[in-house]
Amino acid sequence: MTINPQISLSLALGLAATVEDLWHRQISNWIPVAALVGGVAINWSEQGWWGGLMALAGAVGGFVVFLVFYVLGGMGGGDVKLMAGFGAILGPSLLLWAALWTAAAGGVFALSALGFYRLRRWWLNRPAVAGEDSIPYAPAITVGAWLALLSR
């Protein structure tokens, strides 16, 4: 496997988003903006105006896919913007795969986190506090995008 610009950008921004989401429980706007601009630039340079157009289509697709979950209250706005940014890097052809991989990784991470939270509450012998059990989703989005790129 060769490290191309798409992989390099997704590795760097995915790591930044994951660390920030785990540490601060939010994703700074510079990360999805960098993914959007970088994705459009990379795809434009590799495939011309059609590549740039497909990057924008991937961004819109990534935004729309997760917008439903945001509206229903199950996901934060940073997660929606991050998926839009990765959509620009991946383009619409890999976006569906990234969304499926993200859902699978998110399920595994959610079950693991909920088990950890429950064990911690039991160990510390205290009741749950509202909002304490939120699950950062940037790691799942990052893994999903990486697996989609690797499957290519």
ABEGO torsion letter per residue (X at the ends): XBBBAAAAAAAAAAAAAAAAAAAAGBBBAAAAAAAAAAAAAAAAAAAEAAAAAAAAAAAAAAAAAAAAAAAAGABBAAAAAAAAAAAAAAEAAAAAAAAAAAAAAAAAAAAAAAAAAAAAAAAAGBBBBBGAABBBAAAAAAAAAAAAAAAX
